[in-house]
Amino acid sequence: MSEPRERADEGSARPRLRRYRKSDPRYTPEHDFRWRAKIRANPQSHFVYRWVVFGIGLVIVATGLVLVPLPGPGWLIVIIGLLIWSSEFDRAQRLLDFVRDKLKLWNAWVMQQSWVVRAALGLLTFAFVCAIVWVAVKVTGSVGLLPEPLESWVRENLRL
């Protein structure tokens, strides 16, 4: 059998390396992105870069934690913030690994349950979201923003 021929454009391209965390023993500077390797080569720029990553991750995690009790992607936003932190901080990577493992265990447990248990979990989640929306509307008084017929119906039936 003849060996497969290389494509013309592959000869000049650098082989794609797997990206390892800095804490991984297999990590070498060649496994890093070129732009990040340049930043890490200079201690001052690396210090500033770590603070920028920390600040951006903190804003995203804090925003996600505020949004957790509200309907929407609160936990997803927190996990995105952890992903940003984990690009530079090993503790955040360990926390993200922990969250990922617990989420896989929860998902496996839920999928092993009968449809009755899964439906009950879905209804409990729906009731919790409805209660949070009701409290948010009650506290903010945003019912007054609705058109008059709908506003009177909401005030009478939902006691808002």
C-alpha positions, 0 to 999 in steps of 0.5 A: 500500500502506498502512504497517503500523500500530504496536501500542499497546504498541510506542509506549512501548517503547524500540527494542531496541539491539544490544549492542556491546563497549566496544572496538567503535567503534560502542559508545555508552552507549545500547548498554549495559544500564541497570543497567550504565550506572549502575554505570559512571557512578560510578567507585567502583562501577565499580571494585568491579564490575570486581573482583567480575566478575574474582573470580567469573570467576577462581573459575569459570575455576580450577574449570574448569581443575581439572576439565579432565582429569576426565570432565565439562564442564571446558572448558565451565566454563572458557569460561563463566568467559571469558564472564563476564570478557569482559563487562567485560575486552577481553583476555578478549573477545579470548581468547574470540574466539580460542578460538571461532575455533580451535574452529570450525576444529577442528570443520570439520576433524573434519567433513571427515574420514572416519568412520574418522578420526572414530571413531578420535578418539572412541575416543582420547577415550574411552580418555583419559577411562577412563585419567583415571578409573582414575588418579583411583580409584587415587589416591583409593582410592575402590574401598573405597566399592563393595559387596563383590562389585563391589569384589573384581571391580574389584580383581582385573580392573582392578588397583585 
